[in-house]
Amino acid sequence: MKNIFAALLALACASHAFAQRFPTAPIRKHIEYLASDDLEGRGTASLGEVRAANYIAAAFKEIGLKPAGTKGYFQPFEVSFAIDGEAHDLTGRNVVGFLDNGAPKTIVIGAHYDHLGKGFQGSSLSPDSKNKIHNGADDNASGTSGVLELARYFAGNNVKEKHNYLFITFSGEELGLLGSKHFVEKPTLPLNSFSAMINMDMIGRLDAQKGIIVSGWGTSKVWGKLIPGLAKRQNLKYTVDSSGVGASDHTSFYLKNIPVVQFFTGGHGDYHKISDDPDKINYEGEAGILTLISELLEGLDKETAEPEFLTAGNPHSGNTTSNFKVTLGVMPDYSYTGKGLKIDGVSKARPAEKAGILAGDIITKLGGEPIGTIYDYMEILGKHEKGQTVEAELQRGAETKVVRVTF
């Protein structure tokens, strides 16, 4: 009995230390500031975006990261978008900090910090959304907080890892991954020095029963080697998507042949609505996800070789590492910001082509369920089995069409 008690006590102490790697208080502080009404939704090139960028840069400086932008911590880029039907050229900015361990290789840790502002840019799903603040607590103050706390942990752990770490918060993601596209075209460190990219987009709504979605699984064998054991240690459920292409900033790095992995806690009813507020964040859940990511980074540091890049399948291609049993055989347009799933490409002899779906179509319903975002599409697709036939409603120009899709 004494030995059993000692073992239980040791386990409890270990669990407490495990949880305390990332206390919830600073995570909450970051999210409550970034998703406050004062920042007016952090729209790209807005005053709220500038204030958020200043907050992130000040945190990087306090943590001890080196400035790694083109203007100190900032990397400005030009962005053009329409406001009330008129195009305007404005300036967004990425925020970039470098933890220099004197290593030849660097791992990028990123998240976008922009959101929809006051409903004049991006794709709000709230009715009558113009001039209403979209705070974006989960999307993506949660991921931005993750970048800041991972930076704080690795800068203060008294360990000199075998990799450098480049911490980046991107703007312009909601307008089509603009900030990350700009960074990979004009990187502030050589692209060939990047070992891997880890992205966090919406990590604040963990549901223990559903777990997390890990994308980019097929871009390197190292993810399948390391992540399962780390997730098991935390009793954290997960599903995987093999593709390196998705509706977030890891896509820009994957397209430059860099292994990527993204963490995401799933869609919810407040996505792109004015109700995505800090009081709905699962702070303990985010702390657990950050622990997993930090241990993944530590695991990468112990590998004898750098992660090998693999060309991964398209999203939901029926790949054996995907949790999807069926596929439409389409490539979504990830820069599309309206409602529905816009099709960028259609694979030959797959269900979409056989049903007559064309590139440029916007699928608004599948199997009778509305598609507001790509995450809705992912959830709906996961409900179907091979051999099923369902109706797909789509918009083709001004015409609404209904086609039958057989998986």
C-alpha positions as CSV (number, residue, x, y, z in Angstrom):
1,M,0.0,0.0,0.0
2,K,2.8,2.4,0.9
3,N,4.4,1.8,-2.5
4,I,1.1,2.4,-4.3
5,F,0.6,5.7,-2.4
6,A,4.1,6.8,-3.2
7,A,3.5,6.0,-6.9
8,L,0.2,7.9,-6.9
9,L,1.8,10.9,-5.2
10,A,4.7,10.9,-7.7
11,L,2.2,10.8,-10.6
12,A,0.2,13.6,-9.1
13,C,3.3,15.8,-8.7
14,A,4.4,15.0,-12.3
15,S,0.9,15.9,-13.6
16,H,1.0,19.2,-11.8
17,A,4.4,20.0,-13.1
18,F,3.3,19.0,-16.6
19,A,0.3,21.3,-16.4
20,Q,2.3,24.2,-15.1
21,R,4.7,24.3,-18.1
22,F,2.2,26.8,-19.5
23,P,0.2,28.6,-16.8
24,T,-3.1,29.9,-18.0
25,A,-2.8,33.4,-16.6
26,P,-0.5,34.8,-19.4
27,I,-2.4,33.0,-22.1
28,R,-5.6,34.7,-20.8
29,K,-3.8,38.1,-20.6
30,H,-2.7,37.9,-24.2
31,I,-6.1,36.8,-25.5
32,E,-8.1,39.3,-23.5
33,Y,-6.0,42.2,-24.8
34,L,-5.8,41.0,-28.4
35,A,-9.5,40.2,-28.5
36,S,-10.6,43.4,-26.7
37,D,-12.9,45.9,-28.2
38,D,-10.1,48.4,-28.0
39,L,-8.3,46.7,-30.9
40,E,-11.5,46.7,-33.0
41,G,-11.0,43.2,-34.5
42,R,-7.4,43.6,-35.7
43,G,-8.3,44.1,-39.3
44,T,-5.4,44.0,-41.7
45,A,-3.7,47.5,-42.0
46,S,-6.1,48.9,-39.4
47,L,-5.1,50.8,-36.3
48,G,-6.1,47.8,-34.3
49,E,-3.7,45.7,-36.3
50,V,-0.9,48.2,-35.6
51,R,-1.6,48.2,-31.8
52,A,-1.7,44.4,-31.8
53,A,1.6,44.3,-33.7
54,N,3.1,46.7,-31.2
55,Y,2.0,44.5,-28.3
56,I,3.5,41.4,-29.9
57,A,6.8,43.2,-30.7
58,A,7.0,44.5,-27.1
59,A,6.5,40.9,-25.8
60,F,9.2,39.6,-28.2
61,K,11.6,42.3,-26.9
62,E,10.8,41.6,-23.2
63,I,11.3,37.8,-23.9
64,G,14.7,38.6,-25.4
65,L,14.1,37.7,-29.1
66,K,16.2,39.4,-31.7
67,P,14.3,41.6,-34.2
68,A,14.0,39.7,-37.4
69,G,11.8,41.8,-39.6
70,T,12.8,44.4,-42.2
71,K,12.0,47.3,-39.8
72,G,13.0,46.0,-36.4
73,Y,10.4,43.3,-35.4
74,F,8.1,44.4,-38.2
75,Q,7.9,43.2,-41.9
76,P,5.6,45.6,-43.7
77,F,3.9,44.5,-46.9
78,E,1.5,46.2,-49.3
79,V,-2.1,45.0,-49.4
80,S,-5.0,46.0,-51.6
81,F,-8.6,45.3,-50.9
82,A,-12.0,46.9,-51.4
83,I,-13.9,48.9,-48.8
84,D,-17.4,49.7,-49.7
85,G,-16.7,48.7,-53.3
86,E,-13.6,50.9,-53.7
87,A,-10.1,49.4,-53.9
88,H,-7.5,50.8,-51.5
89,D,-3.7,50.1,-51.2
90,L,-2.7,49.9,-47.5
91,T,0.2,48.4,-45.4
92,G,-0.1,45.3,-43.3
93,R,2.8,44.0,-41.2
94,N,4.1,40.6,-40.0
95,V,5.9,40.6,-36.6
96,V,9.1,38.5,-36.5
97,G,11.4,37.6,-33.6
98,F,14.4,35.3,-33.6
99,L,15.8,33.0,-30.9
100,D,19.4,32.5,-32.0
101,N,21.0,29.4,-30.7
102,G,23.9,29.6,-33.2
103,A,22.5,26.6,-35.1
104,P,22.6,26.0,-38.9
105,K,18.9,25.2,-39.0
106,T,15.8,27.1,-37.8
107,I,12.2,26.0,-37.0
108,V,9.5,28.5,-37.7
109,I,6.7,28.8,-35.2
110,G,3.8,30.9,-36.4
111,A,0.2,32.0,-36.2
112,H,-1.8,34.8,-37.8
113,Y,-2.9,37.7,-35.6
114,D,-5.2,39.6,-37.9
115,H,-9.0,39.1,-37.9
116,L,-12.0,40.6,-39.6
117,G,-11.9,44.1,-38.0
118,K,-15.3,45.7,-38.0
119,G,-16.7,43.5,-40.7
120,F,-15.5,45.4,-43.7
121,Q,-12.8,42.8,-44.7
122,G,-12.8,39.0,-44.7
123,S,-15.9,36.9,-44.5
124,S,-18.1,37.6,-41.5
125,L,-20.8,35.1,-40.9
126,S,-22.8,37.4,-38.5
127,P,-25.9,39.0,-40.0
128,D,-25.7,42.8,-40.5
129,S,-22.0,42.6,-39.5
130,K,-20.8,45.9,-40.9
131,N,-19.3,48.2,-38.4
132,K,-19.5,45.6,-35.6
133,I,-16.3,44.5,-33.9
134,H,-15.2,40.9,-34.6
135,N,-12.9,40.2,-31.7
136,G,-11.5,36.9,-32.9
137,A,-10.6,35.4,-29.6
138,D,-10.2,31.9,-31.0
139,D,-9.4,33.1,-34.5
140,N,-6.7,33.8,-33.9
141,A,-5.8,35.5,-30.6
142,S,-5.5,32.0,-29.3
143,G,-2.7,31.0,-31.8
144,T,-0.9,34.3,-31.3
145,S,-0.9,33.8,-27.6
146,G,0.6,30.3,-28.3
147,V,3.5,31.9,-30.3
148,L,4.2,34.3,-27.4
149,E,4.2,31.7,-24.7
150,L,6.2,29.2,-26.7
151,A,8.7,32.0,-27.3
152,R,8.8,32.7,-23.6
153,Y,9.3,29.1,-22.7
154,F,12.2,28.4,-25.1
155,A,13.9,31.7,-24.4
156,G,13.8,31.0,-20.7
157,N,14.4,27.2,-20.4
158,N,18.2,27.5,-19.9
159,V,18.7,25.1,-22.8
160,K,20.6,25.8,-26.0
161,E,18.8,23.7,-28.5
162,K,20.3,22.4,-31.7
163,H,17.8,24.6,-33.7
164,N,17.1,28.3,-33.8
165,Y,13.5,29.3,-33.5
166,L,11.9,32.0,-35.7
167,F,8.6,33.2,-34.1
168,I,6.3,34.9,-36.6
169,T,2.8,36.4,-36.3
170,F,1.3,37.0,-39.7
171,S,-1.2,39.6,-40.8
172,G,-3.4,39.4,-43.9
173,E,-4.3,35.7,-43.4
174,E,-8.0,36.5,-43.5
175,L,-7.5,38.2,-46.9
176,G,-5.8,35.1,-48.4
177,L,-2.6,34.2,-46.5
178,L,-1.1,37.5,-47.6
179,G,1.4,38.0,-44.8
180,S,2.8,34.4,-45.0
181,K,2.9,34.6,-48.8
182,H,4.9,37.8,-48.5
183,F,7.3,36.3,-46.0
184,V,8.2,33.2,-48.0
185,E,8.7,35.4,-51.1
186,K,10.9,37.8,-49.2
187,P,12.2,35.8,-46.2
188,T,14.3,37.6,-43.5
189,L,16.3,34.4,-43.1
190,P,17.2,32.0,-46.0
191,L,14.3,29.6,-46.8
192,N,16.8,26.7,-47.1
193,S,17.7,27.1,-43.4
194,F,14.1,26.3,-42.3
195,S,13.8,22.8,-41.0
196,A,10.1,22.8,-40.5
197,M,7.1,25.2,-39.8
198,I,4.6,24.7,-37.0
199,N,1.4,26.7,-37.3
200,M,-1.4,27.4,-34.7
201,D,-4.8,28.5,-36.0
202,M,-7.7,28.4,-33.6
203,I,-6.4,26.4,-30.7
204,G,-8.6,27.9,-28.0
205,R,-11.8,25.8,-28.1
206,L,-10.5,22.3,-27.1
207,D,-13.3,19.8,-26.6
208,A,-11.8,16.8,-24.9
209,Q,-14.2,14.4,-26.6
210,K,-13.3,15.6,-30.1
211,G,-9.7,16.4,-29.5
212,I,-7.5,18.4,-32.0
213,I,-7.1,18.3,-35.7
214,V,-3.4,17.9,-36.9
215,S,-2.9,19.0,-40.5
216,G,0.3,18.5,-42.6
217,W,0.7,14.9,-41.3
218,G,1.8,13.7,-44.7
219,T,4.5,16.4,-45.2
220,S,7.1,14.5,-43.2
221,K,7.2,11.1,-41.5
222,V,8.5,12.8,-38.4
223,W,5.0,14.0,-37.4
224,G,3.7,10.4,-37.3
225,K,6.8,9.3,-35.4
226,L,6.6,11.9,-32.6
227,I,3.0,13.2,-32.1
228,P,1.1,10.0,-31.2
229,G,3.2,9.3,-28.1
230,L,3.1,13.0,-27.0
231,A,-0.7,13.1,-27.4
232,K,-1.1,9.8,-25.5
233,R,0.9,11.2,-22.6
234,Q,-1.7,14.0,-22.2
235,N,-4.7,11.8,-23.0
236,L,-5.3,14.1,-25.9
237,K,-7.4,12.8,-28.8
238,Y,-6.5,13.8,-32.3
239,T,-7.4,13.3,-35.9
240,V,-5.1,14.0,-38.9
241,D,-5.3,15.5,-42.3
242,S,-2.4,14.5,-44.5
243,S,-2.3,17.6,-46.7
244,G,0.1,20.4,-46.4
245,V,-2.3,22.7,-48.1
246,G,-5.0,24.3,-46.0
247,A,-6.8,27.5,-45.2
248,S,-4.0,28.9,-43.0
249,D,-0.4,30.1,-43.2
250,H,1.4,26.7,-43.1
251,T,0.3,26.4,-46.8
252,S,2.7,29.1,-47.8
253,F,5.6,27.2,-46.3
254,Y,4.5,23.8,-47.7
255,L,4.5,25.3,-51.2
256,K,8.2,26.1,-50.7
257,N,8.9,22.4,-49.9
258,I,9.2,22.9,-46.1
259,P,7.6,20.3,-43.8
260,V,4.6,21.7,-42.0
261,V,2.2,20.8,-39.2
262,Q,-0.8,22.7,-38.0
263,F,-2.8,22.5,-34.8
264,F,-6.5,23.3,-34.7
265,T,-9.3,22.6,-32.2
266,G,-12.1,22.6,-34.7
267,G,-14.9,24.8,-36.0
268,H,-17.7,26.2,-33.8
269,G,-20.8,28.3,-34.0
270,D,-18.9,31.5,-33.2
271,Y,-16.5,31.2,-36.2
272,H,-16.2,34.5,-38.0
273,K,-18.9,36.0,-35.9
274,I,-19.0,38.9,-33.5
275,S,-19.5,36.3,-30.7
276,D,-15.9,34.9,-30.8
277,D,-15.0,36.3,-27.4
278,P,-12.4,35.5,-24.7
279,D,-14.9,34.2,-22.2
280,K,-15.4,31.1,-24.5
281,I,-11.8,30.1,-24.6
282,N,-10.7,26.8,-22.9
283,Y,-7.5,28.2,-21.3
284,E,-6.5,24.9,-19.7
285,G,-7.0,23.1,-23.0
286,E,-4.8,25.6,-24.8
287,A,-2.1,25.2,-22.1
288,G,-2.2,21.4,-22.8
289,I,-1.8,21.9,-26.6
290,L,1.2,24.2,-26.0
291,T,2.8,21.6,-23.8
292,L,2.4,19.1,-26.7
293,I,3.9,21.5,-29.2
294,S,6.8,22.4,-26.9
295,E,7.5,18.7,-26.4
296,L,7.2,18.1,-30.2
297,L,9.9,20.8,-30.7
298,E,12.1,19.2,-28.0
299,G,11.6,15.9,-29.9
300,L,12.6,17.4,-33.2
301,D,15.7,18.6,-31.5
302,K,16.7,15.1,-30.5
303,E,16.2,13.6,-34.0
304,T,19.5,12.6,-35.6
305,A,18.4,14.1,-39.0
306,E,16.3,17.1,-40.1
307,P,12.7,16.4,-41.0
308,E,12.5,15.0,-44.6
309,F,10.0,16.8,-46.8
310,L,7.3,14.7,-48.5
311,T,4.8,15.8,-51.1
312,A,1.5,15.2,-49.4
313,G,-1.9,14.4,-50.9
314,N,-4.5,17.1,-51.5
315,P,-7.0,17.6,-48.7
316,H,-9.3,14.6,-48.2
317,S,-7.8,12.7,-51.0
318,G,-8.6,9.3,-49.4
319,N,-5.0,9.0,-48.1
320,T,-4.7,6.3,-45.5
321,T,-3.5,8.7,-42.9
322,S,-6.7,10.8,-43.2
323,N,-9.7,10.4,-41.1
324,F,-12.0,11.0,-44.2
325,K,-13.5,7.9,-45.8
326,V,-14.6,9.7,-49.0
327,T,-13.3,12.5,-51.2
328,L,-14.9,14.9,-53.7
329,G,-11.6,15.1,-55.6
330,V,-11.4,18.9,-55.5
331,M,-8.8,21.5,-54.6
332,P,-10.4,24.3,-52.6
333,D,-9.5,27.9,-53.3
334,Y,-7.9,28.9,-50.0
335,S,-7.8,32.6,-50.8
336,Y,-11.6,32.7,-51.2
337,T,-13.2,34.6,-48.3
338,G,-16.9,34.3,-49.1
339,K,-19.4,31.8,-47.9
340,G,-19.2,28.3,-49.3
341,L,-16.4,26.2,-50.7
342,K,-14.9,27.7,-53.9
343,I,-13.3,25.1,-56.2
344,D,-9.9,25.9,-57.5
345,G,-9.3,22.6,-59.3
346,V,-11.1,19.3,-60.1
347,S,-9.4,15.9,-60.3
348,K,-10.2,13.7,-63.3
349,A,-12.5,10.8,-62.9
350,R,-13.3,11.7,-59.2
351,P,-16.8,12.2,-57.8
352,A,-16.8,16.0,-58.4
353,E,-15.9,15.7,-62.0
354,K,-18.4,12.9,-62.6
355,A,-21.1,15.1,-61.1
356,G,-20.2,18.0,-63.4
357,I,-18.6,20.3,-60.8
358,L,-16.2,22.8,-62.4
359,A,-13.3,24.9,-61.2
360,G,-14.8,28.3,-60.1
361,D,-18.0,26.7,-58.7
362,I,-18.9,27.6,-55.1
363,I,-20.5,24.6,-53.2
364,T,-23.0,26.0,-50.7
365,K,-24.6,22.8,-49.6
366,L,-23.6,19.2,-49.4
367,G,-25.9,16.4,-48.4
368,G,-28.5,19.0,-47.4
369,E,-26.1,20.7,-45.0
370,P,-25.0,24.3,-45.5
371,I,-21.3,25.1,-46.1
372,G,-20.2,28.4,-44.6
373,T,-16.5,27.7,-44.4
374,I,-13.9,25.0,-45.4
375,Y,-14.2,23.7,-41.9
376,D,-17.9,23.1,-42.4
377,Y,-17.0,21.2,-45.5
378,M,-14.5,19.0,-43.6
379,E,-17.1,18.2,-40.9
380,I,-19.8,17.3,-43.4
381,L,-17.4,15.2,-45.6
382,G,-16.4,13.2,-42.6
383,K,-20.1,12.0,-42.1
384,H,-20.3,10.2,-45.4
385,E,-19.3,6.7,-46.6
386,K,-18.1,5.3,-49.9
387,G,-21.0,4.5,-52.3
388,Q,-23.4,7.1,-50.9
389,T,-25.1,9.5,-53.3
390,V,-25.9,13.1,-52.0
391,E,-27.0,16.3,-53.5
392,A,-24.6,19.2,-53.8
393,E,-25.9,22.7,-54.3
394,L,-23.5,25.1,-56.0
395,Q,-23.3,28.6,-57.4
396,R,-21.9,29.0,-60.9
397,G,-21.8,32.7,-61.7
398,A,-25.3,33.9,-61.2
399,E,-26.8,30.4,-61.6
400,T,-27.7,28.1,-58.8
401,K,-27.3,24.4,-59.7
402,V,-28.0,21.1,-57.9
403,V,-26.0,18.1,-58.8
404,R,-25.8,14.5,-57.5
405,V,-22.5,13.3,-56.2
406,T,-21.7,9.6,-55.7
407,F,-18.7,9.0,-53.4
